[in-house]
Amino acid sequence: MIREHPARQARSKFMVGKYEIIAQPIPGSAHMLRYTVFFKGARIGAMASVPTESDCRFLENPPPVPPVKPFQVFYRPGRPKKGSQPPSHADRNLGNSTHEELPAGLAIPAPEKSVD
């Protein structure tokens, strides 16, 4: 069963402070509106929600954005630096000893039981 959509909302025009707002239906949507903001006849932006005067001021004069810093290829955390010597066998096994590497006959203390 194909349902027909109710009549779409008509375009509307209103002012927010010194900014002219034109609300028109978003294509493909039955209820959402696109609010296009104009200042002195020039389009300065559009929003999907009703803009406030603060939003319009932001669209008219956005704050400066710092330039994007490029990725620094020479910073590679976790990798050895160029020209460094590979770690020796003793250095590689220093912090990660396994059960097989323990010397034979080593006494492992049993956990103490507390008497309450």
trRosetta pair geometry for C-beta under 8 A, 3 or more apart (Angstrom, degrees):
i j d omega theta_ij theta_ji phi_ij phi_ji
5 8 7.2 37 122 -64 123 79
5 30 5.0 -144 -154 -111 129 119
6 30 7.2 84 46 -170 80 119
8 25 5.0 -32 178 -58 118 167
8 30 6.9 -125 -106 -147 78 56
9 12 7.8 -49 157 -16 106 106
9 25 5.4 146 58 -70 87 105
9 31 7.5 76 -16 -136 123 41
9 33 6.6 -59 81 -79 143 109
11 22 6.5 -5 -173 -176 107 93
11 23 6.7 161 -157 85 55 57
11 24 4.6 -9 -108 -98 92 86
11 25 7.8 -97 -74 -2 64 74
12 22 7.5 167 86 -156 43 50
12 23 4.7 -3 58 55 90 106
13 20 7.0 -6 -170 -176 96 96
13 21 7.1 161 -154 86 49 55
13 22 5.2 -14 -103 -106 81 73
13 23 7.6 -161 -74 21 34 72
14 20 7.9 166 92 -156 29 56
14 21 5.4 -18 68 63 74 102
14 23 7.5 9 16 -5 99 108
15 18 7.7 -23 -171 -135 107 10
15 19 6.9 146 -159 79 65 47
15 20 5.8 -37 -102 -102 74 57
15 21 7.0 161 -104 15 20 85
16 19 5.1 -20 68 67 84 102
16 21 5.6 45 -2 -22 106 126
16 51 6.4 -164 43 95 165 89
16 52 6.9 -167 -177 -165 142 27
16 53 5.3 -157 151 -76 100 72
16 56 6.0 165 93 -26 119 146
17 53 4.3 83 -20 -119 135 119
17 56 6.7 -171 50 66 122 146
18 39 6.9 51 119 -135 95 89
19 37 5.5 -14 179 -162 126 98
19 38 6.8 146 -168 71 71 47
19 39 5.5 -41 -112 -84 79 83
19 44 7.9 -82 -134 39 114 130
19 51 7.7 -64 110 102 147 130
19 53 7.1 165 18 -124 121 67
19 56 4.1 -107 -31 -161 167 152
19 60 7.7 -127 -90 -50 119 122
20 37 7.5 136 75 -161 50 48
20 38 4.3 -25 68 66 101 104
20 39 7.5 176 22 -78 80 33
21 35 5.4 -13 -167 -169 109 100
21 36 7.1 147 -157 72 54 47
21 37 5.9 -20 -101 -102 75 63
21 38 7.6 -170 -76 22 28 78
21 50 8.0 55 178 -151 158 70
21 51 6.5 -170 -106 45 131 108
21 56 8.0 -96 -70 -86 103 126
22 35 7.4 153 75 -154 41 49
22 36 4.8 -16 60 58 94 101
22 38 7.1 42 -7 -9 102 115
23 33 4.6 13 -173 170 100 137
23 34 7.3 158 -150 75 53 40
23 35 5.2 -18 -96 -98 79 74
23 36 7.9 -176 -79 18 30 70
23 50 7.9 -17 -91 -102 129 80
24 33 6.5 142 69 -156 22 84
24 34 5.8 -24 65 57 77 89
24 36 7.3 5 15 -2 104 110
25 29 6.7 -164 -179 77 86 85
25 32 7.3 99 -154 83 63 54
25 33 6.0 -61 -96 -105 38 65
25 34 7.6 34 129 11 13 84
26 29 4.3 24 77 33 102 127
26 32 4.6 -18 22 98 125 103
26 33 6.6 -178 -22 -127 85 13
26 34 5.0 109 -80 -35 85 99
26 48 7.2 12 -63 -124 142 96
29 32 4.1 -27 142 38 150 103
32 48 6.3 -13 -176 -164 117 101
33 48 7.6 144 82 -158 49 54
34 46 5.6 8 175 -180 101 121
34 47 7.5 157 -161 78 59 33
34 48 6.2 -37 -107 -100 62 60
35 46 6.5 157 82 -159 48 66
35 47 4.9 -20 63 63 103 84
35 48 7.3 168 16 -101 87 9
35 49 7.2 -55 14 86 130 23
35 50 6.1 127 -60 -113 159 40
35 51 5.6 -169 117 -8 140 97
36 43 6.2 -39 178 -136 108 108
36 45 7.7 -176 -151 104 54 37
36 46 4.6 -25 -102 -101 65 97
37 43 7.3 109 79 -157 52 60
37 44 5.3 -55 102 63 100 92
37 45 5.1 4 46 65 113 77
37 46 6.7 -170 9 -85 77 39
37 47 7.1 41 -25 0 111 99
37 51 5.9 -16 -74 35 125 164
37 55 7.8 -155 -71 118 154 96
37 56 5.3 -171 -155 -119 141 89
37 59 5.5 91 77 84 148 160
38 41 6.3 -4 175 -133 119 12
38 42 6.5 152 -156 72 77 30
38 43 5.5 -45 -98 -93 78 50
38 44 6.8 139 -122 6 25 84
39 42 6.0 -30 68 62 68 85
39 44 5.2 21 10 -21 108 134
39 56 7.3 136 -67 177 113 106
39 60 5.5 53 -24 -102 165 115
43 46 7.7 -7 -175 -48 111 91
44 56 7.6 84 80 -161 134 72
44 59 4.7 114 128 136 107 107
44 60 5.3 -10 -170 -89 160 60
45 59 3.7 -116 19 -150 141 129
47 50 7.8 -165 98 -52 124 1
47 51 5.1 124 32 -63 147 102
47 55 6.6 0 -52 164 159 140
51 55 4.0 -133 -157 88 92 135
51 56 5.5 105 142 -53 130 82
51 59 7.6 -26 -145 -12 150 135
52 55 4.9 106 49 3 68 100
52 56 7.3 -130 98 -2 40 87
53 56 5.5 -52 -150 36 37 113
53 57 6.4 41 150 -21 67 102
54 57 5.7 -50 -148 34 33 111
54 58 6.5 36 152 -20 63 104
55 58 5.6 -55 -152 35 32 114
55 59 6.5 31 151 -18 65 104
56 59 5.6 -52 -149 36 34 111
56 60 6.3 34 152 -20 66 106
57 60 5.6 -55 -146 37 32 112
57 61 6.5 -33 174 38 68 94
58 61 7.4 -88 -137 65 19 57
58 62 6.1 48 176 -100 66 66
58 63 8.0 -33 -141 -15 82 82
59 62 7.2 6 -126 -59 19 90
62 65 7.7 -8 133 -32 116 99
69 72 7.9 -21 149 -38 107 92
72 75 4.6 47 103 10 114 109
73 76 7.8 2 169 -54 49 97
76 79 4.3 -18 123 36 116 126
80 84 4.6 -129 174 65 112 130
80 86 7.5 -125 -20 -103 173 54
81 84 4.8 92 63 -26 80 120
87 91 4.1 -121 -175 92 105 126
87 92 5.2 133 109 -60 122 80
88 91 4.8 94 54 8 75 104
88 92 7.2 -138 94 -10 39 87
89 92 5.9 -54 -150 30 32 112
89 93 6.8 7 161 0 65 110
90 93 6.5 -72 -150 47 29 95
90 94 6.7 58 150 -65 63 89
91 94 5.6 -23 -154 -24 35 121
93 96 6.7 -103 -150 65 48 75
93 97 6.6 68 171 -86 90 69
93 101 7.2 -174 -176 -133 128 161
97 101 4.7 -123 -162 80 90 133
97 102 7.0 104 150 -64 121 69
98 101 5.3 95 54 5 68 103
99 102 6.0 -38 -163 3 41 114
102 106 5.5 -98 165 30 109 145
103 106 5.3 106 73 -44 81 112
